[in-house]
Amino acid sequence: MQKEKLLIIVPYRNRKENLSLFVPHMEKWIKEQNIDFSILISEQSDDGEWFNKGSIINCGFNERKEKSDYVCIHDVDMIPSS
């Protein structure tokens, strides 16, 4: 049976410090669980006043939905521990 491919979509804007901690932690944490995955950092490109999280998530999903079996949306400032 083929492994399912998890896509983790991370809506992002202007949080470099969080991102530099998040990605290495998530890669290590998920690999330890033997899950086939990819992380997509979906970034808002404009400098507008509002962070349009829903639109950023939708763009990321539409970009990679054909390459993934299931999807998780995760905030860059939340680090799982167990």
C-alpha positions as CSV (number, residue, x, y, z in Angstrom):
1,M,0.0,0.0,0.0
2,Q,1.3,3.4,-1.0
3,K,1.9,6.0,1.8
4,E,-0.5,9.0,1.9
5,K,1.2,12.3,1.2
6,L,0.5,15.0,3.9
7,L,0.6,18.6,2.8
8,I,1.0,21.1,5.6
9,I,-0.1,24.6,4.5
10,V,1.4,27.4,6.6
11,P,-0.2,30.9,5.9
12,Y,2.7,33.4,6.4
13,R,3.5,37.0,6.4
14,N,6.3,38.9,8.2
15,R,7.3,36.3,10.8
16,K,10.9,35.3,9.9
17,E,11.8,34.4,13.5
18,N,8.8,32.1,13.9
19,L,9.4,30.5,10.5
20,S,13.1,29.8,11.2
21,L,12.0,27.8,14.3
22,F,8.9,26.2,12.8
23,V,10.2,24.5,9.7
24,P,13.2,22.6,11.2
25,H,11.1,21.6,14.2
26,M,8.2,20.3,12.0
27,E,10.5,18.5,9.7
28,K,12.2,16.6,12.5
29,W,8.9,16.0,14.4
30,I,7.0,14.6,11.4
31,K,9.9,12.5,10.1
32,E,10.1,10.8,13.5
33,Q,6.6,9.7,13.0
34,N,7.5,8.2,9.6
35,I,4.9,10.3,7.6
36,D,5.4,11.3,4.0
37,F,4.9,15.0,4.0
38,S,5.7,18.4,2.5
39,I,5.4,21.9,4.0
40,L,4.1,24.7,1.9
41,I,4.7,28.2,3.1
42,S,1.9,30.2,1.5
43,E,3.0,33.8,1.8
44,Q,0.9,37.0,1.3
45,S,2.9,39.0,-1.2
46,D,1.5,42.5,-0.7
47,D,2.2,44.9,2.1
48,G,-1.5,45.6,2.7
49,E,-2.9,46.5,6.1
50,W,-4.8,43.2,6.5
51,F,-3.6,39.6,6.7
52,N,-5.9,37.6,4.4
53,K,-5.3,34.2,6.0
54,G,-8.3,32.5,4.2
55,S,-7.2,33.6,0.8
56,I,-3.6,32.5,1.5
57,I,-4.7,29.1,2.6
58,N,-6.9,28.7,-0.5
59,C,-4.1,29.7,-2.8
60,G,-1.8,27.1,-1.2
61,F,-4.4,24.4,-1.4
62,N,-5.2,25.1,-5.0
63,E,-1.5,25.0,-5.9
64,R,-0.8,21.6,-4.4
65,K,-4.1,19.7,-4.0
66,E,-3.4,17.3,-6.8
67,K,0.0,16.2,-5.3
68,S,-1.4,15.5,-1.8
69,D,-3.7,13.0,-0.2
70,Y,-4.6,15.0,2.8
71,V,-4.0,18.5,4.1
72,C,-3.3,20.2,7.4
73,I,-3.4,24.0,8.0
74,H,-0.9,25.1,10.6
75,D,0.0,28.5,12.0
76,V,3.7,29.4,12.0
77,D,3.7,30.5,15.6
78,M,2.4,27.2,17.0
79,I,4.9,24.5,17.7
80,P,3.6,21.0,18.5
81,S,5.3,19.1,21.2
82,S,3.6,15.7,21.4
